[in-house]
Amino acid sequence: MVRFRFISLLFLVLTIVSIAGCETEIDILAPKRDITVVYGILEPNKTKHYFRINRSFRGEQAADSLAGEAGITEYSDEEMEAFIVEFNPAISDSSSAITRTWKLNSEYVKSKDAGIFFSDSNKVYFFEATLDVTKHYRLVCQFNLPDEESKKKVVAETSIIGNQATSGEGIEQVSLLSPRLVGSSTNEGDRAEVDFIANGDYRQSQIVRWSGVSGGVSYTSYYRFYYTEVDKNTDERTRDSILFTIGTKRFNPNYTGTVEYTINPSEFYTTIAQNTDDYDFDNADFDRIASDTLQYFLEIADNELATYIEVNQPATEILQEQPEYTNVTNGIGIFASRLVVSTRDKEAEYKSGRVFKSASLEELLYSNQVNLDKSLNTSTKGFTRPGRCNDDLKSCR
């Protein structure tokens, strides 16, 4: 009985080995499936709106080799047509709700950074329109592919961030309420209050306050300090800047109140000291001219975009598996709305940002008011005093 079991087991093993030996190639590729990837962000203060609509790629080569092939992730005009449909969400009948429709046009851009993906030129889609914050927008991609998914349709919808202007046309401008503008008369130009210094010391804090908008969920604020280096021999001008993060706050989509942050004024000077090369006063071949204004920015994301960003942040926990988030039906990616505003807006009444008060600018140039560790003083950076910014005279730097 034991011998019979042994012979049976040996026969089973030989059979398995024999079968395995007949097949030496294993197909590790899953059945072919076309996966559409969409990235589209609508901004109500722009009139030309861009999209990326691509296909995921697959093949028998290594992924980094496939990524370098031109057009491997692009649809041809014969394979796909894409449209944007504007509709009124208050009307239940879908056909009656439609107010405007645009076919997406395509063009090739060369602004993509070099990397493993093909970067000589990349296909993007766009349409031109002034958006209506009272309407919703639907992206529709229709396909004609040579496989079982030939008639698939990819769809995504979004509302638009923003408050309708009181005039009934356009959107209400988002404003920086603090630091505030100090008058708008011809004599004062657009003098403002970036007031970091008081009584020979840094102020303990300064408020940055913006107006809010309907549909905004994530509000991220930051500002930039600009300076220009001018070659003494050629007069060639090179502009540079340093970015300062203010913070991010999240609100309910129905919140339309003000959004307030608190910054530490001393961080402005210490950051410049740590991120700018010392100036060689004895052998300098260029002048380093400080701008007397700061440009403040606010980036507002709707709920879809804010969620997408949060889900795709780098994992910080032991479990590294990332959840997936998309609002694209029959595809992956994101179709959402955001609003990016700043001082120095060409369309705004005041264009020069927020101007330093004299003491704050003087501390940047000479470090002569606050007794700090000398390694953190900005006087070693060689900034020179600019002409004061005045929009009326078009002298803003």
Protein Blocks (a to p, Z undefined) as FASTA:
>chain_A
ZZmmmmmmmmmmmmmmmmmmmpmbdcfbdcddddddddddddfkbcbdcdddddddddfb
dfklmmmpghklpccfklpccddddddfkbmblklmpmbdcdddddddfkbccdfbdckb
ccdddddddddfkbccdddddddddbfklmgccddddddeddddfkopajdddddfbdcd
edjafklopaccddfbgghiacfbdcddddddehiabdcdddddddddddfklopacddd
ddddfbdcdddfkbcbdcdddddfklmmmmmmmmcccddfklccbdcdddfbdcdddddd
dfklmmmmmmmpccfbfblcdcdddfbehiacdddddddddehiakbmblnlpaddfklm
mmmmnopmbccdfklpcklnopacdddddfklopaZZ
